[in-house]
Amino acid sequence: MVIILWIAVKYPGGHSTFIGVFNIFVHSIMYTHYLLSSMKIDTKSWKKHITQLQMLQFFILAYPIFQLL
């Protein structure tokens, strides 16, 4: 996370903005799932898809970062 923050400050816009927006999107889905789970609403079918989304997020966001290293 520290590397991502450093890149975002050093090179604003572009990849840094994409990383932030995509991260917010994924986390809003995760926290919606947590909220619904705490309200005892069945979200078991979400778990697999959230994990897949997190893995996709990792690979999509890691690609441009590794290009900068």
C-alpha positions, 0 to 999 in steps of 0.5 A: 500500500505504501508503494501505491501511495507513493506512486499516486503522489509522485505521478497523479492521474492516470494509473493512480486514479484508476487504482483508487476508483477500482479499489473503491468499487471493490471495497464498496461491494465488500462492505455492502456484503458485510452490511447485509450479512450483519443484518442476517440477509443471506449473501452466501452466493456473493462470497465466491464472486467477491473473492474472484473480484478481489483476485481480479483487482489484484492482477489488474492493479499489480500489472501497471505497478510492476511496469513502473518498477 
